[in-house]
Amino acid sequence: MTEPTHGRQRQAPPFHCPYCAEEDLTPHGDDPDGWHCGACLRTFTVHLTGTGVQRP
Ligand SMILES: [Zn+2]
């Protein structure tokens, strides 16, 4: 089985919930940045805004 990517890529997932630090994270909804924490039941998005490269 192959899954077409359609140009939407899920970025590297967060390893810990930013609110309770648990690791019980699952993708949430249609938002590729959306995550759901099974420990504190929060849903949130993680959006990468930079890679550490310094801007001029
Ligand atoms: Zn949590």
N, CA, C, O and the ligand as a Tripos MOL2 file, in Angstrom:
@<TRIPOS>MOLECULE
protein
  225   223    57     0     0
PROTEIN
NO_CHARGES

@<TRIPOS>ATOM
      1 N           0.8260   -1.2050    0.0000 N.3       1 MET1
      2 CA          0.0000    0.0000    0.0000 C.3       1 MET1
      3 C           0.8610    1.2560    0.0000 C.2       1 MET1
      4 O           1.7770    1.4060    0.8080 O.2       1 MET1
      5 N           0.5490    2.1340   -0.9080 N.am      2 THR2
      6 CA          1.2960    3.3790   -0.9330 C.3       2 THR2
      7 C           0.3620    4.5360   -0.5960 C.2       2 THR2
      8 O          -0.8180    4.5330   -0.9440 O.2       2 THR2
      9 N           0.9150    5.5000    0.0770 N.am      3 GLU3
     10 CA          0.1110    6.6420    0.4770 C.3       3 GLU3
     11 C           0.6050    7.8860   -0.2440 C.2       3 GLU3
     12 O           1.7490    8.2960   -0.0500 O.2       3 GLU3
     13 N          -0.2310    8.4880   -1.0640 N.am      4 PRO4
     14 CA          0.1840    9.7200   -1.7440 C.3       4 PRO4
     15 C           0.3930   10.8230   -0.7290 C.2       4 PRO4
     16 O          -0.3670   10.9540    0.2310 O.2       4 PRO4
     17 N           1.4220   11.6100   -0.9480 N.am      5 THR5
     18 CA          1.7510   12.6320    0.0420 C.3       5 THR5
     19 C           1.0410   13.9500   -0.2350 C.2       5 THR5
     20 O           0.8530   14.7510    0.6810 O.2       5 THR5
     21 N           0.6470   14.1870   -1.4730 N.am      6 HIS6
     22 CA         -0.1200   15.3850   -1.7990 C.3       6 HIS6
     23 C           0.5610   16.6780   -1.3850 C.2       6 HIS6
     24 O          -0.1070   17.6990   -1.2200 O.2       6 HIS6
     25 N           1.8510   16.6560   -1.2180 N.am      7 GLY7
     26 CA          2.5550   17.8810   -0.8880 C.3       7 GLY7
     27 C           2.4280   18.2960    0.5590 C.2       7 GLY7
     28 O           3.0480   19.2730    0.9800 O.2       7 GLY7
     29 N           1.6360   17.5730    1.3270 N.am      8 ARG8
     30 CA          1.5480   17.8980    2.7530 C.3       8 ARG8
     31 C           2.4400   16.9710    3.5320 C.2       8 ARG8
     32 O           2.2850   15.7500    3.4850 O.2       8 ARG8
     33 N           3.3620   17.5460    4.2400 N.am      9 GLN9
     34 CA          4.2620   16.7110    5.0150 C.3       9 GLN9
     35 C           4.1440   17.0580    6.4850 C.2       9 GLN9
     36 O           4.1130   18.2280    6.8680 O.2       9 GLN9
     37 N           4.0820   16.0430    7.2780 N.am     10 ARG10
     38 CA          4.0870   16.2710    8.7180 C.3      10 ARG10
     39 C           5.5330   16.4400    9.1510 C.2      10 ARG10
     40 O           6.3770   15.5770    8.9110 O.2      10 ARG10
     41 N           5.7950   17.5460    9.7790 N.am     11 GLN11
     42 CA          7.1650   17.7790   10.2000 C.3      11 GLN11
     43 C           7.5180   16.8520   11.3530 C.2      11 GLN11
     44 O           6.6660   16.1280   11.8670 O.2      11 GLN11
     45 N           8.7700   16.8820   11.7460 N.am     12 ALA12
     46 CA          9.2050   16.0250   12.8300 C.3      12 ALA12
     47 C           8.3070   16.2380   14.0460 C.2      12 ALA12
     48 O           8.0930   17.3740   14.4690 O.2      12 ALA12
     49 N           7.7950   15.1790   14.5950 N.am     13 PRO13
     50 CA          6.8370   15.3130   15.6930 C.3      13 PRO13
     51 C           7.5150   15.7590   16.9850 C.2      13 PRO13
     52 O           8.6980   15.4910   17.1980 O.2      13 PRO13
     53 N           6.7660   16.4330   17.8350 N.am     14 PRO14
     54 CA          7.3040   16.7580   19.1560 C.3      14 PRO14
     55 C           7.3940   15.4700   19.9740 C.2      14 PRO14
     56 O           6.5830   14.5600   19.7980 O.2      14 PRO14
     57 N           8.3450   15.3980   20.8340 N.am     15 PHE15
     58 CA          8.5280   14.1830   21.6310 C.3      15 PHE15
     59 C           7.8220   14.2630   22.9720 C.2      15 PHE15
     60 O           7.5020   13.2450   23.5870 O.2      15 PHE15
     61 N           7.5830   15.4940   23.4160 N.am     16 HIS16
     62 CA          6.9310   15.6650   24.7060 C.3      16 HIS16
     63 C           5.8330   16.7090   24.5910 C.2      16 HIS16
     64 O           5.9540   17.6680   23.8300 O.2      16 HIS16
     65 N           4.7810   16.5200   25.3370 N.am     17 CYS17
     66 CA          3.7410   17.5370   25.4110 C.3      17 CYS17
     67 C           4.3360   18.7970   26.0400 C.2      17 CYS17
     68 O           4.9860   18.7190   27.0820 O.2      17 CYS17
     69 N           4.1170   19.9620   25.4120 N.am     18 PRO18
     70 CA          4.6780   21.1950   25.9780 C.3      18 PRO18
     71 C           3.9600   21.6410   27.2470 C.2      18 PRO18
     72 O           4.4090   22.5740   27.9120 O.2      18 PRO18
     73 N           2.8730   21.0010   27.5860 N.am     19 TYR19
     74 CA          2.1030   21.4210   28.7520 C.3      19 TYR19
     75 C           2.3100   20.5140   29.9530 C.2      19 TYR19
     76 O           2.3750   20.9860   31.0890 O.2      19 TYR19
     77 N           2.4130   19.2200   29.7080 N.am     20 CYS20
     78 CA          2.5530   18.3160   30.8540 C.3      20 CYS20
     79 C           3.7720   17.4100   30.7200 C.2      20 CYS20
     80 O           4.0760   16.6270   31.6210 O.2      20 CYS20
     81 N           4.4690   17.5220   29.5890 N.am     21 ALA21
     82 CA          5.7250   16.7990   29.3690 C.3      21 ALA21
     83 C           5.5520   15.2940   29.2070 C.2      21 ALA21
     84 O           6.5350   14.5530   29.1940 O.2      21 ALA21
     85 N           4.3160   14.8430   29.0830 N.am     22 GLU22
     86 CA          4.1210   13.4230   28.7890 C.3      22 GLU22
     87 C           4.4420   13.1470   27.3220 C.2      22 GLU22
     88 O           4.5650   14.0650   26.5120 O.2      22 GLU22
     89 N           4.5730   11.8820   27.0070 N.am     23 GLU23
     90 CA          4.9570   11.5240   25.6410 C.3      23 GLU23
     91 C           3.8210   10.8840   24.8690 C.2      23 GLU23
     92 O           4.0330   10.3350   23.7880 O.2      23 GLU23
     93 N           2.6330   10.9510   25.4080 N.am     24 ASP24
     94 CA          1.4900   10.2890   24.8030 C.3      24 ASP24
     95 C           0.8370   11.1940   23.7630 C.2      24 ASP24
     96 O          -0.2980   11.6370   23.9370 O.2      24 ASP24
     97 N           1.5580   11.4620   22.6920 N.am     25 LEU25
     98 CA          1.0760   12.3800   21.6720 C.3      25 LEU25
     99 C           0.6190   11.6220   20.4330 C.2      25 LEU25
    100 O           1.2730   10.6820   19.9830 O.2      25 LEU25
    101 N          -0.5090   12.0480   19.8970 N.am     26 THR26
    102 CA         -1.0030   11.4810   18.6600 C.3      26 THR26
    103 C          -1.4040   12.6150   17.7290 C.2      26 THR26
    104 O          -1.8130   13.6790   18.1940 O.2      26 THR26
    105 N          -1.2920   12.4050   16.4270 N.am     27 PRO27
    106 CA         -1.7120   13.4370   15.4720 C.3      27 PRO27
    107 C          -3.1750   13.7810   15.6900 C.2      27 PRO27
    108 O          -3.9870   12.9200   16.0300 O.2      27 PRO27
    109 N          -3.4990   15.0540   15.4890 N.am     28 HIS28
    110 CA         -4.8600   15.5010   15.7600 C.3      28 HIS28
    111 C          -5.4250   16.2700   14.5800 C.2      28 HIS28
    112 O          -4.8290   17.2360   14.1040 O.2      28 HIS28
    113 N          -6.5680   15.8320   14.1240 N.am     29 GLY29
    114 CA         -7.3110   16.5690   13.1200 C.3      29 GLY29
    115 C          -6.6150   16.6170   11.7730 C.2      29 GLY29
    116 O          -5.7020   15.8420   11.4880 O.2      29 GLY29
    117 N          -7.0730   17.5480   10.9610 N.am     30 ASP30
    118 CA         -6.5520   17.6740    9.6020 C.3      30 ASP30
    119 C          -5.3130   18.5500    9.5460 C.2      30 ASP30
    120 O          -4.5930   18.5670    8.5480 O.2      30 ASP30
    121 N          -5.0750   19.2770   10.6270 N.am     31 ASP31
    122 CA         -3.9110   20.1520   10.6580 C.3      31 ASP31
    123 C          -2.6410   19.3110   10.7840 C.2      31 ASP31
    124 O          -2.4940   18.5510   11.7420 O.2      31 ASP31
    125 N          -1.7250   19.4400    9.8240 N.am     32 PRO32
    126 CA         -0.5020   18.6350    9.8950 C.3      32 PRO32
    127 C           0.3390   18.9800   11.1180 C.2      32 PRO32
    128 O           1.2310   18.2200   11.4940 O.2      32 PRO32
    129 N           0.0580   20.1210   11.7370 N.am     33 ASP33
    130 CA          0.7910   20.5090   12.9360 C.3      33 ASP33
    131 C           0.0140   20.1820   14.2140 C.2      33 ASP33
    132 O           0.4680   20.4700   15.3210 O.2      33 ASP33
    133 N          -1.1470   19.5840   14.0450 N.am     34 GLY34
    134 CA         -2.0030   19.3650   15.2060 C.3      34 GLY34
    135 C          -1.6410   18.0990   15.9700 C.2      34 GLY34
    136 O          -1.3630   17.0550   15.3800 O.2      34 GLY34
    137 N          -1.6520   18.2130   17.2870 N.am     35 TRP35
    138 CA         -1.3380   17.0760   18.1480 C.3      35 TRP35
    139 C          -2.3060   17.0260   19.3120 C.2      35 TRP35
    140 O          -2.8580   18.0350   19.7490 O.2      35 TRP35
    141 N          -2.4850   15.8230   19.7880 N.am     36 HIS36
    142 CA         -3.3350   15.6340   20.9550 C.3      36 HIS36
    143 C          -2.5430   14.8870   22.0100 C.2      36 HIS36
    144 O          -1.8940   13.8820   21.7210 O.2      36 HIS36
    145 N          -2.6010   15.3840   23.2290 N.am     37 CYS37
    146 CA         -1.9100   14.7270   24.3250 C.3      37 CYS37
    147 C          -2.9040   13.8400   25.0610 C.2      37 CYS37
    148 O          -3.9390   14.3070   25.5370 O.2      37 CYS37
    149 N          -2.5830   12.5750   25.1450 N.am     38 GLY38
    150 CA         -3.4760   11.6340   25.8100 C.3      38 GLY38
    151 C          -3.4040   11.7210   27.3200 C.2      38 GLY38
    152 O          -4.2380   11.1420   28.0170 O.2      38 GLY38
    153 N          -2.4190   12.4360   27.8320 N.am     39 ALA39
    154 CA         -2.2610   12.5370   29.2860 C.3      39 ALA39
    155 C          -3.0570   13.6970   29.8590 C.2      39 ALA39
    156 O          -3.7790   13.5300   30.8420 O.2      39 ALA39
    157 N          -2.9310   14.8770   29.2490 N.am     40 CYS40
    158 CA         -3.6570   16.0440   29.7720 C.3      40 CYS40
    159 C          -4.8200   16.4170   28.8680 C.2      40 CYS40
    160 O          -5.5570   17.3600   29.1560 O.2      40 CYS40
    161 N          -4.9880   15.6770   27.7700 N.am     41 LEU41
    162 CA         -6.1170   15.8350   26.8620 C.3      41 LEU41
    163 C          -6.1310   17.1790   26.1460 C.2      41 LEU41
    164 O          -7.1550   17.5810   25.5930 O.2      41 LEU41
    165 N          -5.0140   17.8640   26.1540 N.am     42 ARG42
    166 CA         -4.9390   19.1100   25.4000 C.3      42 ARG42
    167 C          -4.6860   18.8000   23.9270 C.2      42 ARG42
    168 O          -4.0670   17.7930   23.5820 O.2      42 ARG42
    169 N          -5.1770   19.6850   23.0770 N.am     43 THR43
    170 CA         -4.7940   19.6410   21.6780 C.3      43 THR43
    171 C          -4.0690   20.9390   21.3630 C.2      43 THR43
    172 O          -4.4160   22.0040   21.8740 O.2      43 THR43
    173 N          -3.0760   20.8330   20.5300 N.am     44 PHE44
    174 CA         -2.2680   22.0120   20.2400 C.3      44 PHE44
    175 C          -1.5910   21.8190   18.9010 C.2      44 PHE44
    176 O          -1.6110   20.7290   18.3290 O.2      44 PHE44
    177 N          -0.9940   22.8840   18.4080 N.am     45 THR45
    178 CA         -0.2280   22.7870   17.1870 C.3      45 THR45
    179 C           1.2190   23.1200   17.4990 C.2      45 THR45
    180 O           1.5200   23.9650   18.3410 O.2      45 THR45
    181 N           2.0900   22.4410   16.8060 N.am     46 VAL46
    182 CA          3.5100   22.7230   16.9310 C.3      46 VAL46
    183 C           3.9790   23.1990   15.5630 C.2      46 VAL46
    184 O           3.9400   22.4560   14.5810 O.2      46 VAL46
    185 N           4.4110   24.4170   15.5190 N.am     47 HIS47
    186 CA          4.7830   24.9980   14.2370 C.3      47 HIS47
    187 C           6.2380   25.4300   14.2630 C.2      47 HIS47
    188 O           6.6520   26.2420   15.0910 O.2      47 HIS47
    189 N           6.9880   24.8810   13.3570 N.am     48 LEU48
    190 CA          8.3970   25.2350   13.2740 C.3      48 LEU48
    191 C           8.5440   26.6240   12.6680 C.2      48 LEU48
    192 O           8.0370   26.8860   11.5770 O.2      48 LEU48
    193 N           9.2270   27.5010   13.3660 N.am     49 THR49
    194 CA          9.3760   28.8690   12.8640 C.3      49 THR49
    195 C          10.8060   29.1940   12.4790 C.2      49 THR49
    196 O          11.0760   30.2780   11.9610 O.2      49 THR49
    197 N          11.7140   28.2820   12.7210 N.am     50 GLY50
    198 CA         13.0920   28.5490   12.3570 C.3      50 GLY50
    199 C          13.9290   27.3150   12.5790 C.2      50 GLY50
    200 O          13.4950   26.3660   13.2330 O.2      50 GLY50
    201 N          15.1350   27.3290   12.0330 N.am     51 THR51
    202 CA         15.9910   26.1630   12.1490 C.3      51 THR51
    203 C          17.3120   26.4890   12.8400 C.2      51 THR51
    204 O          18.2190   25.6570   12.8740 O.2      51 THR51
    205 N          17.4220   27.6750   13.3810 N.am     52 GLY52
    206 CA         18.6460   28.0330   14.0620 C.3      52 GLY52
    207 C          19.6250   28.7780   13.1810 C.2      52 GLY52
    208 O          20.6640   29.2480   13.6450 O.2      52 GLY52
    209 N          19.2850   28.8840   11.9070 N.am     53 VAL53
    210 CA         20.1410   29.6520   11.0070 C.3      53 VAL53
    211 C          19.9230   31.1310   11.2850 C.2      53 VAL53
    212 O          18.7860   31.6010   11.3100 O.2      53 VAL53
    213 N          20.9810   31.8440   11.4890 N.am     54 GLN54
    214 CA         20.8480   33.2480   11.8280 C.3      54 GLN54
    215 C          20.4430   34.0460   10.6010 C.2      54 GLN54
    216 O          20.9540   33.8520    9.4980 O.2      54 GLN54
    217 N          19.5090   34.9460   10.8370 N.am     55 ARG55
    218 CA         19.0890   35.8070    9.7420 C.3      55 ARG55
    219 C          19.9900   37.0170    9.6720 C.2      55 ARG55
    220 O          20.5180   37.4680   10.6880 O.2      55 ARG55
    221 N          20.1660   37.5430    8.4750 N.am     56 PRO56
    222 CA         21.0090   38.7380    8.2900 C.3      56 PRO56
    223 C          20.3640   39.9620    8.9470 C.2      56 PRO56
    224 O          20.9250   41.0570    8.8970 O.2      56 PRO56
    225 ZN         -0.0210   16.8990   27.9600 Zn       57 ZN57
@<TRIPOS>BOND
     1     1     2 1
     2     2     3 1
     3     3     4 2
     4     3     5 am
     5     5     6 1
     6     6     7 1
     7     7     8 2
     8     7     9 am
     9     9    10 1
    10    10    11 1
    11    11    12 2
    12    11    13 am
    13    13    14 1
    14    14    15 1
    15    15    16 2
    16    15    17 am
    17    17    18 1
    18    18    19 1
    19    19    20 2
    20    19    21 am
    21    21    22 1
    22    22    23 1
    23    23    24 2
    24    23    25 am
    25    25    26 1
    26    26    27 1
    27    27    28 2
    28    27    29 am
    29    29    30 1
    30    30    31 1
    31    31    32 2
    32    31    33 am
    33    33    34 1
    34    34    35 1
    35    35    36 2
    36    35    37 am
    37    37    38 1
    38    38    39 1
    39    39    40 2
    40    39    41 am
    41    41    42 1
    42    42    43 1
    43    43    44 2
    44    43    45 am
    45    45    46 1
    46    46    47 1
    47    47    48 2
    48    47    49 am
    49    49    50 1
    50    50    51 1
    51    51    52 2
    52    51    53 am
    53    53    54 1
    54    54    55 1
    55    55    56 2
    56    55    57 am
    57    57    58 1
    58    58    59 1
    59    59    60 2
    60    59    61 am
    61    61    62 1
    62    62    63 1
    63    63    64 2
    64    63    65 am
    65    65    66 1
    66    66    67 1
    67    67    68 2
    68    67    69 am
    69    69    70 1
    70    70    71 1
    71    71    72 2
    72    71    73 am
    73    73    74 1
    74    74    75 1
    75    75    76 2
    76    75    77 am
    77    77    78 1
    78    78    79 1
    79    79    80 2
    80    79    81 am
    81    81    82 1
    82    82    83 1
    83    83    84 2
    84    83    85 am
    85    85    86 1
    86    86    87 1
    87    87    88 2
    88    87    89 am
    89    89    90 1
    90    90    91 1
    91    91    92 2
    92    91    93 am
    93    93    94 1
    94    94    95 1
    95    95    96 2
    96    95    97 am
    97    97    98 1
    98    98    99 1
    99    99   100 2
   100    99   101 am
   101   101   102 1
   102   102   103 1
   103   103   104 2
   104   103   105 am
   105   105   106 1
   106   106   107 1
   107   107   108 2
   108   107   109 am
   109   109   110 1
   110   110   111 1
   111   111   112 2
   112   111   113 am
   113   113   114 1
   114   114   115 1
   115   115   116 2
   116   115   117 am
   117   117   118 1
   118   118   119 1
   119   119   120 2
   120   119   121 am
   121   121   122 1
   122   122   123 1
   123   123   124 2
   124   123   125 am
   125   125   126 1
   126   126   127 1
   127   127   128 2
   128   127   129 am
   129   129   130 1
   130   130   131 1
   131   131   132 2
   132   131   133 am
   133   133   134 1
   134   134   135 1
   135   135   136 2
   136   135   137 am
   137   137   138 1
   138   138   139 1
   139   139   140 2
   140   139   141 am
   141   141   142 1
   142   142   143 1
   143   143   144 2
   144   143   145 am
   145   145   146 1
   146   146   147 1
   147   147   148 2
   148   147   149 am
   149   149   150 1
   150   150   151 1
   151   151   152 2
   152   151   153 am
   153   153   154 1
   154   154   155 1
   155   155   156 2
   156   155   157 am
   157   157   158 1
   158   158   159 1
   159   159   160 2
   160   159   161 am
   161   161   162 1
   162   162   163 1
   163   163   164 2
   164   163   165 am
   165   165   166 1
   166   166   167 1
   167   167   168 2
   168   167   169 am
   169   169   170 1
   170   170   171 1
   171   171   172 2
   172   171   173 am
   173   173   174 1
   174   174   175 1
   175   175   176 2
   176   175   177 am
   177   177   178 1
   178   178   179 1
   179   179   180 2
   180   179   181 am
   181   181   182 1
   182   182   183 1
   183   183   184 2
   184   183   185 am
   185   185   186 1
   186   186   187 1
   187   187   188 2
   188   187   189 am
   189   189   190 1
   190   190   191 1
   191   191   192 2
   192   191   193 am
   193   193   194 1
   194   194   195 1
   195   195   196 2
   196   195   197 am
   197   197   198 1
   198   198   199 1
   199   199   200 2
   200   199   201 am
   201   201   202 1
   202   202   203 1
   203   203   204 2
   204   203   205 am
   205   205   206 1
   206   206   207 1
   207   207   208 2
   208   207   209 am
   209   209   210 1
   210   210   211 1
   211   211   212 2
   212   211   213 am
   213   213   214 1
   214   214   215 1
   215   215   216 2
   216   215   217 am
   217   217   218 1
   218   218   219 1
   219   219   220 2
   220   219   221 am
   221   221   222 1
   222   222   223 1
   223   223   224 2
@<TRIPOS>SUBSTRUCTURE
     1 MET1         2 RESIDUE 1 A MET
     2 THR2         6 RESIDUE 1 A THR
     3 GLU3        10 RESIDUE 1 A GLU
     4 PRO4        14 RESIDUE 1 A PRO
     5 THR5        18 RESIDUE 1 A THR
     6 HIS6        22 RESIDUE 1 A HIS
     7 GLY7        26 RESIDUE 1 A GLY
     8 ARG8        30 RESIDUE 1 A ARG
     9 GLN9        34 RESIDUE 1 A GLN
    10 ARG10       38 RESIDUE 1 A ARG
    11 GLN11       42 RESIDUE 1 A GLN
    12 ALA12       46 RESIDUE 1 A ALA
    13 PRO13       50 RESIDUE 1 A PRO
    14 PRO14       54 RESIDUE 1 A PRO
    15 PHE15       58 RESIDUE 1 A PHE
    16 HIS16       62 RESIDUE 1 A HIS
    17 CYS17       66 RESIDUE 1 A CYS
    18 PRO18       70 RESIDUE 1 A PRO
    19 TYR19       74 RESIDUE 1 A TYR
    20 CYS20       78 RESIDUE 1 A CYS
    21 ALA21       82 RESIDUE 1 A ALA
    22 GLU22       86 RESIDUE 1 A GLU
    23 GLU23       90 RESIDUE 1 A GLU
    24 ASP24       94 RESIDUE 1 A ASP
    25 LEU25       98 RESIDUE 1 A LEU
    26 THR26      102 RESIDUE 1 A THR
    27 PRO27      106 RESIDUE 1 A PRO
    28 HIS28      110 RESIDUE 1 A HIS
    29 GLY29      114 RESIDUE 1 A GLY
    30 ASP30      118 RESIDUE 1 A ASP
    31 ASP31      122 RESIDUE 1 A ASP
    32 PRO32      126 RESIDUE 1 A PRO
    33 ASP33      130 RESIDUE 1 A ASP
    34 GLY34      134 RESIDUE 1 A GLY
    35 TRP35      138 RESIDUE 1 A TRP
    36 HIS36      142 RESIDUE 1 A HIS
    37 CYS37      146 RESIDUE 1 A CYS
    38 GLY38      150 RESIDUE 1 A GLY
    39 ALA39      154 RESIDUE 1 A ALA
    40 CYS40      158 RESIDUE 1 A CYS
    41 LEU41      162 RESIDUE 1 A LEU
    42 ARG42      166 RESIDUE 1 A ARG
    43 THR43      170 RESIDUE 1 A THR
    44 PHE44      174 RESIDUE 1 A PHE
    45 THR45      178 RESIDUE 1 A THR
    46 VAL46      182 RESIDUE 1 A VAL
    47 HIS47      186 RESIDUE 1 A HIS
    48 LEU48      190 RESIDUE 1 A LEU
    49 THR49      194 RESIDUE 1 A THR
    50 GLY50      198 RESIDUE 1 A GLY
    51 THR51      202 RESIDUE 1 A THR
    52 GLY52      206 RESIDUE 1 A GLY
    53 VAL53      210 RESIDUE 1 A VAL
    54 GLN54      214 RESIDUE 1 A GLN
    55 ARG55      218 RESIDUE 1 A ARG
    56 PRO56      222 RESIDUE 1 A PRO
    57 ZN57       225 GROUP 0 **** ****
